[in-house]
Amino acid sequence: MAESRVNSAEILGSDLHLELTRAGSRRTALMSALREAVRGGRLAPGTRLPPYRSLAADLGIARNTVADAYAELVAEGWLTARQGSGTRVAARTAPPPPRHTGRERGGRPAPAAPTGRRRRAAPPPRPVHNLLQGQPDASAFPRTAWLASARRALTAAPNEAFGPGDPHGRAELRRALADYLARARGVRTDPDRIVVCSGFAHALRLLSGTKVLRPALAVESYGLAFHRSLLSAAGVRTVPLPLDDCGARTEELTSHPGLRTVRAALLTPAHQFPTGGPLHPERRAAAVDWARAVGGLVLEDDYDGEFRYDRQPVGAVQGLDPDRVLYLGSVSKSLSPALRLGWMVLPDHLVDAVLSVKGEREGWASALDQLTLADFIASGGYDRHVRRMRLRYRRRRDALVAALAERAPHIRVSGIAAGLHAVLELPPGTERSAVQAASWQGLALDGLAGYRHPDATTPPLEGLVVGYATPPEHAFPAALDALCRALPPEQPAPGTG
């Protein structure tokens, strides 16, 4: 009697008959056989499939081949995988097409099936959840406080503020920035050493127009490909600097043969982008010592330094040596990338060179936005906004960590002490299929592969870069749910089923 109550899906999960074609790879043949079994109705929605090891033994193929085929079919939407539930046929799989007996209605012969042509896969749905990194919650922009600052700034603005802009930047903003950066980030500067720009990319373009980044610039082996392309187009060759859990291995600036001609290094010391984590104190000091020894320069990208959650923010490296460290910042993460406002805190000897490249008039950063930001900082509005968003983003980070602990405990999350994104470390060989699975869940996010420098020699990392700051507050729970559904299942340990 007990046997009569056994679920048929569990029986299929233990014993599954598949016939693999001899053409193509074993993985391709297995995927085709599983698709046909679902299309034909032999594998109904909800059916649990055999574990990797069992099916591999039955078919006489490698276990990794089965695991890869399952992961690819999860990404395509044919299967689902959840911790504790195994791999099952997706409930949303489309029904099989109607069967024809050779003739269509009206007695006409049915068209012949195409031969020698692959069936075009259905495109993934349009993203409905956005977990892309690098974007703050746009719905949280402080519109009322910003408008109040704009009114005060316009009322107090001198007439000359409405003429051609000064490429150095409005004096009001440079004074406000000098005070704020000294207080909040430990930057040592004065207003004359600050040059306003339209963001980090603009700063790179301006610096590329000087000679300080040539002939080559050391960059972290993981970073934005857009920045590397920008530098390459300006004639600056980038050389990857290896990373580990303590950040960039800055000691290799003096020991690695490929870095001996480099005289400038671009680092993200407060929160390495995208892998996360601050640069170890000894490596911060090593970078400054190297710059002093070779007469070089460290470019410090402080892209989200205000957002640290578990302890006080790490101070800027620039404070160790303002003559050898060039500090770069913007409001893209703290307020909005739409404002197009950033700054460079330069050593004295570089100010004139950068202004010469920038030109005689300000062609990028609006003088009115500069005046508004100056008031927003001086009035305390910027500090209040950052504190409010720090609490909001910390709650989101905690919700992400809790969801993973409950639904995907085999996935390790890193880089969560600071910033607006986290990295979900994945088992080898699963990143590509996880990104595809996310797209089928209507979720936009990136894998680590796109950030890797093409000349990096260290073993590649695999993971998902999850921007938990991006969705509006009401949409974040649904985005987390979609993320958990897209993650690969826990892989069995060697020697287990």
The 8 nearest C-alpha neighbors of each residue, nearest first, counted from 0:
[[1, 3, 2, 4, 5, 6, 7, 10],
 [0, 2, 3, 4, 5, 6, 7, 10],
 [1, 3, 4, 0, 5, 6, 7, 10],
 [4, 2, 0, 1, 5, 6, 7, 10],
 [3, 5, 2, 1, 6, 0, 7, 9],
 [6, 4, 2, 3, 7, 1, 9, 10],
 [7, 5, 8, 9, 4, 10, 3, 11],
 [6, 8, 10, 9, 11, 5, 46, 12],
 [9, 7, 46, 11, 6, 10, 47, 12],
 [8, 10, 12, 6, 7, 11, 47, 13],
 [11, 9, 7, 13, 12, 8, 14, 6],
 [12, 10, 8, 14, 13, 9, 15, 7],
 [11, 13, 48, 49, 47, 9, 10, 14],
 [12, 14, 10, 11, 49, 9, 15, 48],
 [15, 13, 11, 12, 10, 16, 49, 54],
 [14, 16, 11, 17, 13, 12, 49, 54],
 [17, 15, 14, 18, 57, 11, 58, 54],
 [18, 16, 19, 32, 15, 33, 29, 58],
 [17, 19, 20, 32, 16, 29, 28, 58],
 [20, 18, 28, 29, 32, 17, 21, 25],
 [19, 21, 22, 28, 18, 23, 32, 29],
 [20, 22, 19, 23, 28, 25, 24, 18],
 [23, 21, 20, 24, 28, 25, 19, 27],
 [22, 24, 27, 21, 28, 25, 20, 26],
 [23, 25, 27, 26, 28, 22, 21, 29],
 [24, 26, 28, 27, 29, 23, 64, 60],
 [25, 27, 29, 24, 28, 64, 68, 30],
 [28, 26, 30, 24, 29, 25, 31, 23],
 [27, 29, 25, 31, 19, 26, 30, 20],
 [28, 30, 32, 26, 31, 27, 25, 19],
 [29, 31, 27, 33, 32, 28, 68, 34],
 [32, 30, 34, 28, 29, 33, 35, 27],
 [31, 33, 29, 35, 30, 34, 28, 36],
 [34, 32, 36, 30, 35, 31, 29, 37],
 [33, 35, 31, 37, 36, 32, 38, 30],
 [34, 36, 38, 32, 37, 33, 39, 31],
 [37, 35, 33, 41, 39, 34, 38, 42],
 [36, 38, 42, 34, 40, 35, 39, 41],
 [39, 37, 95, 35, 40, 36, 34, 94],
 [38, 40, 36, 37, 41, 35, 95, 42],
 [39, 41, 37, 42, 38, 43, 36, 95],
 [40, 42, 36, 39, 37, 43, 38, 35],
 [43, 41, 37, 40, 36, 46, 44, 88],
 [42, 44, 46, 40, 41, 45, 37, 88],
 [45, 43, 90, 88, 89, 46, 42, 92],
 [44, 46, 88, 87, 90, 89, 43, 47],
 [47, 45, 8, 87, 88, 44, 43, 42],
 [46, 48, 87, 12, 8, 86, 9, 45],
 [47, 49, 12, 87, 86, 46, 50, 11],
 [48, 50, 12, 13, 54, 53, 51, 47],
 [51, 49, 53, 52, 496, 54, 48, 85],
 [50, 52, 54, 65, 53, 62, 66, 55],
 [53, 51, 496, 55, 62, 50, 54, 56],
 [54, 52, 56, 50, 55, 51, 49, 57],
 [55, 53, 57, 56, 51, 52, 49, 58],
 [54, 56, 60, 52, 62, 58, 53, 57],
 [57, 55, 59, 53, 54, 58, 52, 60],
 [58, 56, 54, 55, 59, 53, 60, 15],
 [59, 57, 55, 56, 60, 54, 17, 19],
 [58, 60, 56, 57, 55, 61, 54, 62],
 [59, 61, 55, 58, 62, 56, 64, 25],
 [62, 60, 64, 63, 55, 65, 59, 56],
 [61, 63, 55, 65, 64, 52, 51, 66],
 [64, 62, 66, 65, 61, 67, 51, 68],
 [65, 63, 67, 61, 62, 66, 26, 68],
 [64, 66, 68, 62, 63, 67, 51, 69],
 [67, 65, 63, 69, 64, 68, 51, 70],
 [68, 66, 70, 64, 69, 65, 63, 71],
 [67, 69, 65, 71, 70, 66, 30, 26],
 [68, 70, 66, 72, 67, 71, 65, 73],
 [71, 69, 73, 67, 68, 72, 432, 66],
 [72, 70, 74, 68, 73, 69, 432, 67],
 [73, 71, 75, 69, 74, 77, 70, 78],
 [74, 72, 78, 70, 76, 79, 71, 75],
 [436, 73, 75, 435, 71, 72, 76, 432],
 [76, 74, 72, 73, 77, 71, 436, 439],
 [75, 77, 73, 74, 78, 72, 439, 89],
 [76, 78, 72, 89, 75, 73, 92, 88],
 [79, 77, 88, 73, 89, 87, 76, 72],
 [80, 78, 89, 73, 87, 86, 88, 81],
 [81, 79, 86, 85, 488, 87, 78, 487],
 [82, 80, 84, 488, 85, 83, 79, 86],
 [81, 83, 84, 488, 407, 85, 406, 489],
 [84, 82, 85, 81, 488, 489, 80, 406],
 [85, 83, 81, 82, 86, 80, 87, 47],
 [86, 84, 80, 81, 83, 87, 82, 47],
 [85, 87, 80, 48, 79, 47, 84, 78],
 [88, 86, 47, 46, 79, 45, 78, 48],
 [89, 87, 78, 44, 45, 46, 77, 79],
 [88, 90, 78, 79, 91, 44, 77, 92],
 [89, 91, 44, 92, 45, 88, 43, 78],
 [92, 90, 89, 93, 44, 76, 77, 88],
 [91, 93, 89, 90, 77, 94, 44, 76],
 [94, 92, 91, 95, 38, 96, 90, 77],
 [95, 93, 96, 92, 38, 40, 39, 37],
 [94, 96, 38, 39, 93, 97, 40, 37],
 [97, 95, 98, 94, 38, 93, 39, 99],
 [98, 96, 95, 99, 94, 100, 39, 38],
 [97, 99, 96, 100, 95, 101, 39, 103],
 [100, 98, 101, 97, 102, 103, 109, 96],
 [101, 99, 102, 98, 103, 109, 108, 97],
 [100, 102, 109, 99, 108, 103, 110, 107],
 [101, 103, 108, 109, 107, 100, 106, 99],
 [104, 102, 109, 107, 108, 106, 105, 101],
 [105, 103, 106, 107, 102, 108, 109, 99],
 [104, 106, 107, 103, 102, 108, 109, 101],
 [105, 107, 104, 102, 103, 108, 109, 101],
 [108, 106, 103, 102, 105, 109, 104, 101],
 [107, 109, 102, 103, 101, 110, 106, 111],
 [108, 110, 102, 103, 101, 111, 107, 99],
 [111, 109, 108, 112, 101, 102, 103, 113],
 [110, 112, 113, 109, 108, 114, 101, 102],
 [111, 113, 114, 110, 109, 116, 115, 101],
 [114, 112, 111, 116, 115, 110, 117, 118],
 [113, 115, 116, 112, 117, 111, 118, 110],
 [114, 116, 117, 113, 118, 112, 111, 22],
 [117, 115, 114, 113, 118, 119, 112, 120],
 [118, 116, 119, 115, 114, 120, 113, 31],
 [117, 119, 120, 116, 113, 121, 115, 114],
 [120, 118, 117, 121, 122, 116, 113, 75],
 [121, 119, 118, 122, 75, 117, 123, 76],
 [120, 122, 119, 123, 75, 124, 118, 76],
 [123, 121, 120, 124, 439, 125, 119, 75],
 [124, 122, 439, 438, 121, 125, 441, 75],
 [125, 123, 441, 439, 126, 122, 438, 440],
 [124, 126, 441, 127, 123, 438, 442, 439],
 [127, 125, 441, 442, 128, 443, 124, 438],
 [126, 128, 441, 442, 125, 129, 443, 124],
 [129, 127, 442, 478, 126, 441, 443, 130],
 [128, 130, 443, 131, 470, 442, 469, 127],
 [131, 129, 466, 444, 465, 443, 467, 469],
 [132, 130, 444, 466, 129, 443, 465, 445],
 [133, 131, 466, 134, 420, 465, 130, 464],
 [132, 134, 131, 332, 135, 466, 419, 420],
 [133, 135, 469, 132, 332, 136, 468, 131],
 [136, 134, 469, 468, 332, 137, 335, 133],
 [135, 137, 469, 138, 468, 139, 471, 470],
 [138, 136, 139, 140, 135, 335, 471, 469],
 [137, 139, 136, 140, 471, 472, 470, 141],
 [140, 138, 137, 136, 141, 471, 388, 135],
 [139, 141, 142, 138, 137, 334, 335, 136],
 [142, 140, 144, 143, 145, 139, 384, 334],
 [141, 143, 145, 144, 140, 146, 139, 147],
 [142, 144, 146, 145, 141, 147, 148, 140],
 [145, 143, 147, 146, 141, 142, 148, 380],
 [144, 146, 148, 142, 147, 143, 141, 149],
 [145, 147, 149, 143, 148, 144, 142, 150],
 [146, 148, 144, 150, 145, 149, 143, 151],
 [149, 147, 145, 151, 146, 150, 371, 375],
 [150, 148, 371, 146, 152, 147, 151, 153],
 [151, 149, 147, 153, 148, 152, 154, 146],
 [150, 152, 148, 154, 149, 153, 155, 147],
 [153, 151, 149, 155, 154, 371, 150, 370],
 [154, 152, 156, 150, 155, 151, 149, 367],
 [153, 155, 151, 152, 156, 150, 149, 157],
 [154, 156, 152, 153, 151, 157, 150, 158],
 [157, 155, 153, 154, 152, 160, 158, 370],
 [158, 156, 159, 160, 155, 161, 153, 154],
 [157, 159, 160, 161, 156, 162, 155, 153],
 [158, 160, 161, 162, 157, 163, 156, 164],
 [159, 161, 158, 162, 157, 156, 366, 164],
 [162, 160, 159, 158, 163, 366, 164, 157],
 [161, 163, 159, 160, 164, 158, 366, 165],
 [164, 162, 360, 165, 161, 361, 160, 159],
 [163, 165, 361, 360, 162, 166, 366, 160],
 [164, 166, 167, 361, 168, 360, 163, 169],
 [167, 165, 361, 360, 168, 164, 359, 357],
 [166, 168, 194, 165, 195, 354, 169, 193],
 [169, 167, 195, 166, 165, 194, 170, 173],
 [168, 170, 171, 172, 173, 369, 366, 165],
 [169, 171, 173, 172, 174, 168, 190, 167],
 [172, 170, 174, 169, 173, 373, 175, 370],
 [173, 171, 373, 175, 174, 170, 169, 369],
 [172, 174, 190, 170, 176, 175, 171, 177],
 [175, 173, 190, 177, 171, 172, 176, 170],
 [176, 174, 172, 178, 173, 177, 373, 377],
 [175, 177, 179, 173, 178, 174, 180, 172],
 [176, 178, 174, 180, 175, 179, 189, 190],
 [179, 177, 175, 181, 176, 180, 182, 174],
 [178, 180, 176, 182, 181, 177, 183, 175],
 [181, 179, 184, 183, 186, 182, 177, 178],
 [180, 182, 186, 185, 178, 179, 184, 183],
 [181, 183, 179, 180, 185, 184, 178, 186],
 [182, 184, 180, 179, 181, 185, 305, 314],
 [185, 183, 180, 314, 186, 315, 181, 182],
 [184, 186, 181, 314, 315, 318, 182, 183],
 [187, 185, 181, 318, 180, 184, 317, 315],
 [188, 186, 318, 181, 321, 185, 317, 189],
 [189, 187, 186, 177, 192, 190, 344, 321],
 [188, 190, 191, 177, 192, 193, 187, 174],
 [191, 189, 173, 174, 193, 192, 177, 188],
 [192, 190, 193, 189, 173, 194, 188, 167],
 [191, 193, 345, 190, 189, 344, 347, 350],
 [194, 192, 344, 190, 191, 343, 173, 345],
 [195, 193, 167, 343, 342, 168, 196, 192],
 [194, 196, 342, 168, 341, 167, 343, 193],
 [197, 195, 341, 342, 198, 340, 364, 202],
 [196, 198, 340, 339, 341, 364, 201, 363],
 [199, 197, 341, 340, 201, 329, 200, 196],
 [198, 200, 202, 201, 203, 341, 328, 329],
 [201, 199, 203, 202, 198, 204, 226, 229],
 [200, 202, 204, 198, 199, 203, 197, 205],
 [201, 203, 199, 205, 200, 204, 206, 196],
 [204, 202, 206, 200, 201, 205, 207, 199],
 [203, 205, 201, 207, 202, 206, 200, 208],
 [204, 206, 202, 208, 207, 203, 356, 201],
 [205, 207, 203, 208, 209, 204, 202, 353],
 [208, 206, 204, 209, 205, 203, 212, 233],
 [207, 209, 205, 206, 356, 204, 210, 233],
 [210, 208, 206, 207, 211, 352, 353, 205],
 [209, 211, 213, 212, 208, 207, 206, 214],
 [210, 212, 213, 209, 206, 263, 207, 296],
 [213, 211, 216, 210, 263, 215, 207, 214],
 [214, 212, 215, 210, 211, 235, 216, 262],
 [213, 215, 235, 212, 236, 261, 216, 260],
 [214, 216, 236, 213, 261, 235, 237, 212],
 [215, 217, 237, 263, 264, 212, 261, 238],
 [216, 218, 264, 238, 237, 239, 265, 240],
 [219, 217, 265, 239, 240, 264, 238, 216],
 [218, 220, 240, 221, 239, 247, 222, 241],
 [219, 221, 239, 452, 240, 241, 455, 451],
 [222, 220, 451, 450, 219, 452, 273, 272],
 [221, 223, 450, 272, 273, 224, 219, 220],
 [222, 224, 225, 226, 450, 227, 221, 449],
 [223, 225, 227, 226, 450, 228, 222, 449],
 [226, 224, 228, 223, 227, 229, 230, 222],
 [225, 227, 229, 224, 228, 223, 230, 200],
 [226, 228, 224, 230, 229, 225, 231, 223],
 [229, 227, 231, 225, 226, 230, 232, 224],
 [228, 230, 226, 232, 227, 231, 225, 233],
 [231, 229, 233, 235, 227, 228, 232, 226],
 [230, 232, 228, 235, 234, 233, 229, 236],
 [233, 231, 229, 230, 234, 228, 235, 227],
 [234, 232, 230, 231, 235, 207, 229, 204],
 [233, 235, 231, 232, 236, 230, 207, 213],
 [234, 236, 231, 230, 215, 233, 213, 214],
 [237, 235, 215, 231, 216, 234, 214, 238],
 [238, 236, 216, 215, 217, 218, 235, 239],
 [237, 239, 217, 218, 216, 240, 236, 215],
 [240, 238, 220, 218, 219, 455, 217, 241],
 [239, 241, 219, 220, 218, 217, 247, 238],
 [242, 240, 220, 248, 247, 239, 219, 457],
 [243, 241, 247, 246, 248, 220, 240, 219],
 [242, 244, 246, 245, 247, 241, 248, 274],
 [243, 245, 246, 242, 276, 247, 275, 274],
 [246, 244, 279, 243, 278, 247, 277, 276],
 [247, 245, 278, 242, 243, 244, 248, 277],
 [246, 248, 242, 249, 241, 219, 240, 243],
 [249, 247, 250, 241, 242, 251, 246, 240],
 [248, 250, 251, 252, 247, 286, 282, 285],
 [249, 251, 252, 248, 285, 253, 282, 254],
 [250, 252, 254, 255, 253, 249, 248, 240],
 [251, 253, 250, 249, 258, 254, 255, 259],
 [252, 254, 251, 250, 255, 259, 289, 258],
 [253, 255, 251, 252, 256, 250, 259, 258],
 [254, 256, 251, 258, 257, 252, 253, 259],
 [257, 255, 258, 259, 254, 253, 260, 251],
 [256, 258, 255, 259, 260, 238, 261, 254],
 [259, 257, 261, 256, 255, 260, 252, 238],
 [258, 260, 261, 256, 257, 253, 255, 252],
 [259, 261, 258, 262, 215, 257, 214, 256],
 [262, 260, 258, 215, 259, 263, 216, 217],
 [261, 263, 295, 296, 260, 293, 264, 216],
 [264, 262, 296, 216, 295, 297, 212, 261],
 [263, 265, 217, 297, 216, 218, 298, 266],
 [264, 266, 298, 218, 297, 217, 299, 263],
 [267, 265, 299, 268, 300, 298, 264, 219],
 [266, 268, 271, 300, 270, 269, 299, 301],
 [269, 267, 278, 277, 270, 266, 271, 299],
 [270, 268, 277, 304, 313, 267, 278, 301],
 [271, 269, 277, 276, 275, 268, 267, 272],
 [272, 270, 275, 267, 276, 273, 274, 268],
 [273, 271, 274, 222, 275, 270, 267, 221],
 [272, 274, 275, 271, 222, 221, 464, 422],
 [273, 275, 272, 271, 414, 422, 276, 221],
 [414, 276, 274, 271, 270, 273, 272, 413],
 [275, 277, 270, 414, 271, 246, 278, 274],
 [278, 276, 270, 269, 268, 271, 279, 246],
 [277, 279, 246, 268, 245, 283, 280, 282],
 [278, 280, 282, 245, 281, 277, 283, 246],
 [281, 279, 283, 282, 284, 278, 285, 277],
 [282, 280, 284, 283, 279, 285, 278, 286],
 [283, 281, 285, 279, 284, 280, 249, 286],
 [282, 284, 280, 286, 285, 281, 279, 278],
 [283, 285, 281, 287, 282, 286, 288, 280],
 [286, 284, 282, 288, 283, 287, 289, 250],
 [287, 285, 289, 283, 284, 288, 249, 282],
 [286, 288, 290, 284, 289, 285, 291, 283],
 [289, 287, 285, 291, 290, 286, 284, 292],
 [288, 290, 292, 286, 287, 291, 285, 293],
 [291, 289, 295, 287, 296, 293, 288, 292],
 [290, 292, 288, 294, 289, 293, 287, 295],
 [291, 293, 289, 290, 294, 288, 295, 287],
 [294, 292, 295, 290, 291, 289, 262, 288],
 [293, 295, 291, 290, 292, 296, 262, 323],
 [296, 294, 290, 262, 293, 263, 291, 323],
 [295, 297, 263, 323, 290, 324, 262, 298],
 [296, 298, 324, 264, 263, 325, 265, 299],
 [299, 297, 265, 325, 324, 264, 326, 266],
 [298, 300, 326, 266, 327, 325, 267, 301],
 [299, 301, 267, 327, 302, 266, 298, 328],
 [302, 300, 304, 328, 303, 299, 327, 267],
 [301, 303, 300, 328, 304, 329, 332, 267],
 [304, 302, 305, 418, 301, 306, 332, 333],
 [303, 305, 301, 306, 269, 302, 312, 307],
 [306, 304, 303, 307, 312, 385, 333, 183],
 [307, 305, 418, 417, 304, 389, 303, 308],
 [306, 308, 417, 312, 416, 305, 309, 418],
 [309, 307, 417, 416, 310, 393, 306, 389],
 [308, 310, 416, 307, 311, 417, 312, 415],
 [311, 309, 308, 312, 307, 416, 313, 417],
 [310, 312, 313, 307, 309, 308, 314, 305],
 [313, 311, 307, 314, 310, 305, 304, 306],
 [312, 314, 269, 311, 315, 304, 184, 277],
 [315, 313, 184, 185, 312, 316, 269, 318],
 [314, 316, 317, 184, 185, 318, 186, 313],
 [317, 315, 318, 319, 314, 283, 324, 299],
 [318, 316, 324, 315, 321, 319, 320, 186],
 [317, 319, 186, 316, 187, 320, 315, 185],
 [320, 318, 317, 316, 321, 287, 284, 315],
 [319, 321, 322, 323, 318, 317, 324, 287],
 [322, 320, 317, 324, 323, 318, 346, 187],
 [323, 321, 346, 320, 324, 347, 325, 345],
 [324, 322, 296, 320, 321, 297, 290, 325],
 [323, 325, 297, 317, 321, 296, 298, 322],
 [324, 326, 298, 345, 344, 299, 297, 346],
 [325, 327, 299, 344, 343, 298, 317, 324],
 [328, 326, 343, 300, 299, 342, 301, 344],
 [327, 329, 301, 342, 341, 302, 300, 199],
 [341, 328, 330, 331, 198, 340, 342, 199],
 [329, 331, 333, 334, 332, 335, 340, 341],
 [330, 332, 336, 335, 329, 334, 333, 339],
 [333, 331, 135, 330, 334, 335, 303, 134],
 [332, 334, 330, 331, 335, 385, 135, 303],
 [335, 333, 330, 332, 331, 140, 336, 135],
 [334, 336, 331, 337, 338, 332, 330, 333],
 [337, 335, 331, 338, 339, 330, 332, 334],
 [338, 336, 335, 339, 331, 340, 334, 330],
 [337, 339, 336, 340, 335, 368, 331, 330],
 [340, 338, 197, 337, 198, 336, 364, 341],
 [341, 339, 197, 198, 338, 329, 196, 330],
 [329, 342, 340, 198, 196, 197, 328, 195],
 [343, 341, 195, 196, 328, 194, 327, 329],
 [342, 344, 327, 194, 193, 326, 345, 195],
 [343, 345, 193, 326, 192, 325, 327, 342],
 [346, 344, 325, 192, 343, 350, 349, 347],
 [345, 347, 322, 348, 349, 321, 325, 192],
 [348, 346, 349, 350, 345, 192, 322, 351],
 [347, 349, 346, 350, 351, 352, 345, 322],
 [350, 348, 352, 347, 346, 351, 345, 353],
 [351, 349, 353, 352, 347, 348, 345, 354],
 [350, 352, 354, 353, 349, 355, 348, 347],
 [353, 351, 355, 349, 350, 354, 356, 209],
 [352, 354, 356, 355, 350, 351, 349, 357],
 [355, 353, 357, 351, 356, 352, 350, 358],
 [354, 356, 352, 353, 357, 358, 351, 359],
 [357, 355, 353, 354, 358, 208, 205, 352],
 [356, 358, 354, 355, 353, 205, 166, 359],
 [359, 357, 355, 356, 360, 354, 166, 361],
 [358, 360, 166, 361, 357, 165, 355, 354],
 [361, 359, 166, 164, 165, 358, 362, 163],
 [362, 360, 166, 164, 165, 363, 364, 359],
 [361, 363, 360, 364, 164, 166, 365, 358],
 [362, 364, 361, 197, 365, 196, 339, 340],
 [363, 365, 197, 196, 340, 366, 362, 339],
 [366, 364, 368, 367, 369, 363, 164, 361],
 [365, 367, 369, 368, 370, 364, 164, 169],
 [368, 366, 370, 369, 365, 371, 153, 160],
 [369, 367, 371, 365, 370, 366, 372, 338],
 [370, 368, 366, 372, 367, 371, 172, 373],
 [371, 369, 373, 367, 368, 372, 152, 366],
 [370, 372, 149, 368, 374, 373, 369, 148],
 [373, 371, 375, 369, 374, 370, 368, 376],
 [372, 374, 172, 370, 376, 371, 375, 175],
 [375, 373, 377, 371, 376, 372, 148, 378],
 [374, 376, 372, 380, 378, 373, 148, 381],
 [377, 375, 381, 373, 374, 379, 378, 380],
 [376, 378, 374, 379, 375, 175, 373, 380],
 [379, 377, 375, 380, 376, 374, 381, 148],
 [380, 378, 382, 376, 381, 377, 383, 375],
 [381, 379, 375, 383, 382, 378, 376, 384],
 [380, 382, 376, 384, 383, 379, 375, 385],
 [383, 381, 385, 379, 384, 380, 386, 376],
 [382, 384, 380, 386, 381, 385, 387, 379],
 [383, 385, 387, 381, 382, 386, 380, 388],
 [386, 384, 388, 382, 387, 383, 389, 381],
 [387, 385, 389, 383, 384, 388, 382, 390],
 [386, 388, 384, 390, 385, 389, 383, 391],
 [389, 387, 391, 385, 390, 386, 392, 384],
 [388, 390, 386, 392, 387, 391, 306, 385],
 [391, 389, 393, 388, 387, 392, 394, 386],
 [392, 390, 388, 394, 393, 389, 395, 387],
 [391, 393, 395, 389, 394, 390, 388, 468],
 [392, 394, 396, 390, 395, 391, 389, 397],
 [395, 393, 397, 391, 392, 396, 398, 390],
 [396, 394, 398, 392, 393, 397, 399, 391],
 [395, 397, 393, 399, 398, 394, 392, 400],
 [398, 396, 394, 400, 395, 399, 401, 393],
 [397, 399, 395, 401, 396, 400, 402, 394],
 [400, 398, 396, 402, 397, 401, 395, 403],
 [399, 401, 397, 403, 398, 402, 404, 396],
 [400, 402, 404, 398, 403, 399, 397, 405],
 [403, 401, 399, 405, 404, 400, 406, 398],
 [402, 404, 407, 406, 400, 405, 401, 408],
 [403, 405, 408, 401, 402, 407, 406, 400],
 [406, 404, 402, 403, 407, 408, 401, 400],
 [405, 407, 403, 404, 402, 408, 82, 483],
 [406, 408, 403, 409, 410, 404, 405, 82],
 [409, 407, 404, 410, 403, 406, 405, 411],
 [408, 410, 407, 489, 411, 404, 488, 403],
 [411, 409, 408, 407, 424, 425, 423, 412],
 [412, 410, 424, 423, 409, 413, 408, 425],
 [411, 413, 423, 422, 424, 410, 421, 414],
 [414, 412, 422, 415, 421, 423, 411, 275],
 [275, 413, 415, 276, 421, 416, 422, 274],
 [416, 414, 417, 421, 413, 275, 396, 418],
 [417, 415, 308, 309, 414, 307, 276, 418],
 [418, 416, 307, 415, 306, 308, 270, 414],
 [419, 417, 306, 303, 420, 307, 270, 304],
 [418, 420, 468, 466, 467, 417, 392, 421],
 [421, 419, 466, 465, 467, 418, 132, 464],
 [420, 422, 414, 465, 415, 464, 413, 423],
 [421, 423, 464, 413, 463, 412, 424, 465],
 [424, 422, 412, 463, 462, 411, 425, 410],
 [423, 425, 462, 411, 422, 412, 461, 410],
 [424, 426, 462, 461, 423, 427, 430, 410],
 [427, 425, 429, 428, 424, 461, 430, 490],
 [428, 426, 429, 425, 461, 430, 460, 462],
 [427, 429, 430, 426, 431, 461, 67, 425],
 [430, 428, 432, 427, 431, 426, 433, 425],
 [431, 429, 433, 432, 461, 462, 428, 434],
 [432, 430, 434, 433, 429, 435, 428, 446],
 [431, 433, 435, 434, 429, 430, 74, 71],
 [434, 432, 436, 430, 435, 431, 486, 429],
 [435, 433, 437, 431, 436, 432, 430, 438],
 [436, 434, 74, 432, 438, 437, 433, 431],
 [74, 435, 437, 433, 485, 439, 438, 434],
 [438, 436, 485, 440, 434, 442, 435, 439],
 [437, 439, 441, 442, 435, 440, 436, 123],
 [440, 438, 123, 436, 441, 437, 124, 76],
 [439, 441, 437, 438, 442, 481, 436, 485],
 [442, 440, 126, 438, 127, 439, 124, 125],
 [441, 443, 128, 438, 437, 126, 440, 129],
 [444, 442, 129, 130, 126, 131, 128, 438],
 [443, 445, 131, 130, 465, 442, 464, 129],
 [446, 444, 464, 463, 131, 447, 434, 443],
 [445, 447, 463, 448, 464, 462, 449, 430],
 [446, 448, 462, 449, 450, 461, 463, 464],
 [447, 449, 450, 451, 446, 461, 460, 459],
 [450, 448, 447, 451, 446, 224, 445, 223],
 [451, 449, 222, 221, 448, 447, 223, 224],
 [450, 452, 221, 448, 449, 220, 453, 222],
 [451, 453, 220, 455, 454, 221, 239, 450],
 [454, 452, 455, 451, 220, 239, 456, 450],
 [455, 453, 452, 456, 239, 238, 220, 451],
 [456, 454, 452, 453, 239, 220, 457, 451],
 [457, 455, 454, 458, 241, 459, 239, 453],
 [456, 458, 455, 459, 241, 242, 220, 460],
 [459, 457, 456, 460, 455, 461, 241, 451],
 [460, 458, 457, 461, 448, 451, 456, 455],
 [459, 461, 458, 462, 447, 448, 424, 427],
 [462, 460, 425, 430, 447, 424, 427, 459],
 [461, 463, 424, 425, 423, 447, 446, 430],
 [462, 464, 446, 423, 422, 445, 447, 465],
 [463, 465, 422, 445, 446, 421, 447, 466],
 [466, 464, 421, 420, 130, 467, 463, 422],
 [467, 465, 132, 420, 130, 131, 468, 419],
 [466, 468, 420, 469, 465, 130, 419, 395],
 [469, 467, 135, 419, 136, 466, 392, 470],
 [468, 470, 136, 135, 134, 467, 466, 130],
 [471, 469, 475, 136, 129, 474, 468, 472],
 [472, 470, 474, 473, 136, 138, 475, 469],
 [471, 473, 474, 475, 470, 136, 138, 476],
 [472, 474, 471, 475, 476, 470, 477, 478],
 [475, 473, 471, 472, 477, 476, 470, 478],
 [474, 476, 478, 477, 472, 470, 473, 479],
 [477, 475, 479, 478, 474, 480, 473, 472],
 [478, 476, 480, 479, 475, 474, 481, 128],
 [477, 479, 475, 481, 128, 476, 480, 482],
 [480, 478, 482, 476, 477, 481, 475, 483],
 [479, 481, 477, 483, 482, 478, 476, 484],
 [482, 480, 478, 484, 479, 483, 440, 477],
 [481, 483, 479, 485, 480, 484, 478, 437],
 [482, 484, 480, 485, 486, 481, 479, 406],
 [485, 483, 481, 482, 486, 480, 81, 80],
 [486, 484, 437, 436, 482, 483, 433, 481],
 [485, 487, 483, 484, 433, 488, 482, 436],
 [486, 488, 433, 485, 489, 80, 70, 429],
 [489, 487, 80, 82, 81, 490, 486, 85],
 [488, 490, 409, 491, 487, 82, 407, 410],
 [489, 491, 488, 492, 426, 66, 487, 51],
 [492, 490, 495, 493, 489, 496, 494, 51],
 [491, 493, 495, 494, 490, 496, 489, 52],
 [494, 492, 495, 491, 496, 490, 52, 62],
 [493, 495, 492, 496, 491, 52, 62, 51],
 [496, 494, 493, 492, 491, 52, 51, 490],
 [495, 52, 50, 491, 53, 51, 494, 492]]
